[in-house]
Amino acid sequence: MAAFSIAETRNNLSEVIDRALAGEEVIVTRHGQPVVEIKPLQKPLKRITRDSIEWLKSGRVGRIMPTLDAATVVSQLRDENERH
């Protein structure tokens, strides 16, 4: 973990950012107390396209969509259990 005061962060901003991008935990302090963590943003998720949906559909092996919703299945199991 690297800790920098606000003044150090301001004077060495490029280095501080590079260290965070390299995976180091970077904390900024004010009067010796940690106040901010600098870390890279998460990469945005890849947009779903029609091709990716088709690829997913083609990879489905032996799967069929259920005919009943979960609430109905739970109700049937509960009712069946009560009869026994």
Backbone as a chain_set.jsonl record, in Angstrom:
{"seq": "MAAFSIAETRNNLSEVIDRALAGEEVIVTRHGQPVVEIKPLQKPLKRITRDSIEWLKSGRVGRIMPTLDAATVVSQLRDENERH", "coords": {"N": [[0.852, -1.173, 0.0], [0.536, 2.193, -0.832], [0.892, 5.377, 0.533], [0.033, 8.733, 0.223], [0.372, 12.169, 0.913], [-1.942, 14.904, 0.472], [-0.595, 17.038, -0.744], [1.695, 15.698, -1.762], [0.43, 14.008, -3.553], [-0.693, 15.859, -5.353], [1.672, 16.996, -6.402], [2.864, 14.813, -7.612], [1.117, 13.551, -9.378], [0.914, 12.037, -11.814], [2.656, 9.855, -11.308], [1.399, 8.729, -9.071], [-1.055, 7.945, -10.173], [-0.107, 6.099, -12.096], [0.927, 4.126, -10.407], [-1.401, 3.225, -9.167], [-2.744, 2.227, -11.406], [-1.083, 0.123, -11.952], [-1.852, -1.681, -10.12], [-1.346, -1.286, -7.466], [-2.37, -0.492, -4.155], [-3.477, 2.663, -3.492], [-3.5, 5.299, -1.294], [-4.714, 8.43, -0.271], [-3.812, 10.889, 2.016], [-4.871, 13.157, 4.609], [-3.63, 15.322, 6.876], [-2.352, 13.12, 7.983], [-4.336, 11.196, 8.133], [-6.16, 8.669, 6.419], [-8.046, 9.512, 3.562], [-8.899, 9.239, 0.925], [-9.105, 6.766, -1.6], [-7.293, 5.791, -4.409], [-8.025, 4.23, -7.367], [-8.097, 2.167, -10.331], [-10.661, 2.549, -12.83], [-13.306, 0.239, -13.487], [-13.291, -1.786, -16.382], [-15.545, -1.053, -19.031], [-18.474, -3.037, -19.59], [-18.803, -5.355, -22.264], [-20.815, -4.649, -25.04], [-23.902, -6.277, -25.67], [-24.624, -8.105, -28.495], [-26.602, -9.063, -31.386], [-25.296, -11.188, -32.609], [-23.833, -12.272, -30.448], [-25.902, -13.219, -28.846], [-27.009, -15.143, -30.534], [-24.821, -16.861, -30.61], [-24.813, -17.754, -27.971], [-27.301, -19.087, -27.928], [-26.791, -21.157, -29.748], [-25.001, -22.676, -28.333], [-26.423, -23.957, -26.392], [-27.102, -26.955, -24.913], [-29.248, -29.542, -24.959], [-31.07, -28.186, -23.389], [-34.188, -27.033, -22.314], [-36.775, -24.646, -22.205], [-38.435, -24.024, -19.154], [-41.812, -24.993, -18.467], [-43.345, -24.131, -16.408], [-43.545, -21.487, -14.026], [-41.36, -20.462, -11.3], [-42.767, -19.945, -8.899], [-45.123, -21.416, -9.199], [-44.11, -24.029, -9.286], [-43.019, -24.258, -6.69], [-45.354, -23.97, -5.186], [-46.756, -26.281, -6.018], [-45.036, -28.288, -5.045], [-45.199, -27.771, -2.308], [-47.95, -28.23, -1.847], [-48.08, -30.917, -2.54], [-46.478, -32.031, -0.595], [-47.984, -31.516, 1.678], [-50.076, -33.25, 1.369], [-49.045, -35.699, 2.014]], "CA": [[0.0, 0.0, 0.0], [1.257, 3.462, -0.874], [0.123, 6.488, 1.084], [0.546, 10.036, -0.182], [-0.388, 13.315, 1.396], [-2.581, 15.642, -0.622], [0.452, 17.796, -1.44], [2.483, 14.736, -2.545], [-0.422, 13.546, -4.657], [-0.772, 16.95, -6.322], [2.971, 17.186, -7.042], [3.284, 13.589, -8.304], [-0.134, 12.916, -9.781], [1.142, 11.001, -12.83], [3.236, 8.682, -10.654], [0.367, 8.134, -8.219], [-1.998, 7.257, -11.066], [0.576, 4.931, -12.669], [1.016, 3.087, -9.378], [-2.742, 2.657, -9.015], [-3.021, 1.43, -12.608], [-0.262, -1.087, -11.874], [-2.478, -2.583, -9.162], [-0.992, -0.956, -6.087], [-3.384, 0.239, -3.404], [-2.988, 4.026, -3.281], [-4.328, 6.042, -0.352], [-4.355, 9.831, -0.079], [-4.05, 11.251, 3.411], [-4.958, 14.572, 5.017], [-3.184, 15.391, 8.268], [-1.991, 11.771, 8.407], [-5.501, 10.301, 8.151], [-6.591, 8.296, 5.071], [-9.307, 10.151, 3.17], [-9.301, 8.864, -0.434], [-8.394, 5.674, -2.256], [-7.246, 5.95, -5.868], [-7.966, 2.93, -8.023], [-8.555, 2.243, -11.72], [-12.061, 2.261, -13.127], [-13.54, -1.055, -14.119], [-13.519, -1.695, -17.82], [-16.978, -1.183, -19.323], [-18.901, -4.325, -20.122], [-18.96, -5.426, -23.711], [-22.211, -4.543, -25.453], [-24.475, -7.523, -26.177], [-25.076, -7.971, -29.884], [-27.415, -10.175, -31.877], [-24.378, -12.309, -32.837], [-23.501, -12.931, -29.188], [-27.098, -13.951, -28.422], [-27.082, -16.338, -31.385], [-23.76, -17.758, -30.16], [-25.298, -18.386, -26.74], [-28.363, -20.038, -28.277], [-26.214, -22.329, -30.425], [-24.258, -23.455, -27.353], [-27.32, -24.62, -25.448], [-27.141, -28.39, -25.194], [-30.271, -30.277, -24.247], [-31.815, -27.345, -22.452], [-35.473, -26.547, -22.793], [-37.352, -23.661, -21.305], [-39.447, -24.615, -18.28], [-43.188, -24.615, -18.802], [-43.943, -23.536, -15.215], [-42.693, -20.526, -13.338], [-40.851, -20.954, -10.022], [-43.813, -19.874, -7.869], [-46.031, -22.544, -9.41], [-43.399, -25.248, -8.889], [-42.944, -24.265, -5.226], [-46.71, -24.237, -4.691], [-47.065, -27.682, -6.257], [-44.252, -29.09, -4.116], [-45.765, -27.556, -0.983], [-49.236, -28.922, -1.789], [-47.808, -32.343, -2.586], [-45.923, -32.38, 0.717], [-49.073, -31.453, 2.657], [-50.944, -34.431, 1.175], [-48.401, -36.914, 2.542]], "C": [[0.893, 1.228, 0.0], [0.344, 4.551, -0.332], [0.811, 7.791, 0.71], [-0.305, 11.109, 0.479], [-1.033, 14.006, 0.198], [-1.538, 16.412, -1.42], [1.307, 16.875, -2.305], [1.695, 14.246, -3.753], [-0.487, 14.61, -5.749], [0.537, 17.083, -7.093], [3.425, 15.991, -7.866], [2.091, 12.832, -8.874], [0.074, 11.813, -10.812], [1.692, 9.727, -12.213], [2.194, 7.962, -9.801], [-0.63, 7.355, -9.07], [-1.361, 6.013, -11.656], [0.662, 3.791, -11.656], [-0.344, 2.428, -9.164], [-3.092, 1.768, -10.205], [-2.236, 0.126, -12.611], [-0.792, -2.072, -10.827], [-2.147, -2.304, -7.713], [-2.131, -0.194, -5.423], [-2.804, 1.612, -3.069], [-3.989, 4.788, -2.419], [-3.803, 7.469, -0.263], [-4.744, 10.203, 1.341], [-4.159, 12.762, 3.576], [-4.659, 14.588, 6.516], [-2.925, 13.993, 8.828], [-3.123, 10.768, 8.43], [-5.907, 9.942, 6.719], [-7.951, 8.909, 4.743], [-9.814, 9.686, 1.804], [-8.47, 7.67, -0.886], [-8.438, 5.934, -3.756], [-7.099, 4.565, -6.47], [-8.504, 3.061, -9.437], [-10.052, 1.977, -11.829], [-12.163, 0.868, -13.714], [-13.775, -0.838, -15.596], [-15.009, -1.846, -18.088], [-17.286, -2.563, -19.898], [-19.078, -4.251, -21.622], [-20.45, -5.414, -24.052], [-22.697, -5.878, -26.036], [-25.031, -7.265, -27.573], [-25.939, -9.17, -30.249], [-26.532, -11.403, -32.12], [-24.039, -13.034, -31.541], [-24.697, -13.713, -28.646], [-27.239, -15.23, -29.236], [-26.026, -17.357, -30.968], [-24.19, -18.484, -28.886], [-26.368, -19.425, -27.036], [-27.787, -21.307, -28.887], [-25.458, -23.223, -29.45], [-25.126, -24.17, -26.344], [-27.449, -26.085, -25.826], [-28.208, -29.024, -24.324], [-31.068, -29.456, -23.249], [-33.121, -26.922, -23.097], [-36.022, -25.584, -21.757], [-38.409, -24.333, -20.439], [-40.839, -24.122, -18.668], [-43.881, -23.947, -17.62], [-42.978, -22.527, -14.603], [-42.343, -21.064, -11.955], [-41.929, -20.959, -8.934], [-44.774, -21.054, -7.98], [-45.38, -23.843, -8.964], [-43.343, -25.346, -7.367], [-44.314, -24.576, -4.635], [-47.077, -25.703, -4.865], [-46.303, -28.587, -5.285], [-44.802, -28.979, -2.696], [-47.067, -28.335, -0.838], [-49.04, -30.435, -1.779], [-47.3, -32.825, -1.223], [-47.013, -32.4, 1.791], [-49.977, -32.677, 2.55], [-50.347, -35.677, 1.8], [-48.278, -36.886, 4.015]], "O": [[1.878, 1.298, 0.735], [-0.83, 4.633, -0.694], [2.025, 7.931, 0.864], [-1.525, 10.983, 0.592], [-0.699, 13.716, -0.95], [-1.596, 16.435, -2.649], [1.617, 17.212, -3.448], [2.244, 14.091, -4.844], [-0.353, 14.299, -6.932], [0.518, 17.265, -8.31], [4.286, 16.136, -8.734], [2.067, 11.601, -8.851], [-0.534, 10.749, -10.696], [1.247, 8.631, -12.556], [2.117, 6.734, -9.809], [-1.004, 6.234, -8.726], [-2.006, 4.966, -11.715], [0.49, 2.625, -12.012], [-0.428, 1.211, -8.999], [-3.666, 0.692, -10.038], [-2.669, -0.862, -13.204], [-0.248, -3.164, -10.666], [-2.617, -3.011, -6.821], [-2.777, 0.646, -6.049], [-1.756, 1.705, -2.431], [-5.165, 4.908, -2.764], [-2.594, 7.691, -0.187], [-5.837, 9.888, 1.812], [-3.612, 13.533, 2.788], [-5.348, 13.948, 7.311], [-3.233, 13.708, 9.985], [-2.895, 9.593, 8.721], [-5.992, 10.835, 5.876], [-8.886, 8.837, 5.541], [-11.017, 9.73, 1.544], [-7.279, 7.579, -0.588], [-9.49, 6.258, -4.308], [-6.177, 3.821, -6.137], [-9.285, 3.969, -9.718], [-10.627, 1.261, -11.01], [-11.233, 0.376, -14.354], [-14.374, 0.154, -16.012], [-15.673, -2.666, -17.454], [-16.469, -3.166, -20.594], [-19.455, -3.216, -22.173], [-21.244, -6.103, -23.411], [-21.982, -6.525, -26.802], [-25.803, -6.332, -27.793], [-25.999, -10.159, -29.518], [-26.958, -12.531, -31.869], [-23.962, -14.262, -31.518], [-24.513, -14.771, -28.044], [-27.554, -16.285, -28.686], [-26.283, -18.561, -30.966], [-23.958, -19.684, -28.741], [-26.353, -20.517, -26.468], [-28.241, -22.409, -28.579], [-25.291, -24.413, -29.715], [-24.613, -24.922, -25.515], [-27.861, -26.411, -26.94], [-28.09, -29.043, -23.099], [-31.684, -30.019, -22.344], [-33.163, -26.511, -24.256], [-35.747, -25.715, -20.565], [-39.2, -25.132, -20.941], [-41.016, -22.994, -19.13], [-44.893, -23.269, -17.799], [-41.759, -22.694, -14.658], [-42.963, -22.02, -11.488], [-41.989, -21.891, -8.132], [-45.187, -21.623, -6.969], [-46.03, -24.674, -8.33], [-43.596, -26.415, -6.811], [-44.423, -25.358, -3.69], [-47.65, -26.309, -3.958], [-46.868, -29.547, -4.762], [-44.864, -29.97, -1.969], [-47.276, -29.019, 0.163], [-49.759, -31.151, -1.082], [-47.664, -33.909, -0.766], [-46.962, -33.217, 2.711], [-50.577, -33.093, 3.541], [-51.075, -36.626, 2.09], [-47.759, -37.831, 4.61]]}, "num_chains": 1, "name": "protein.A"}
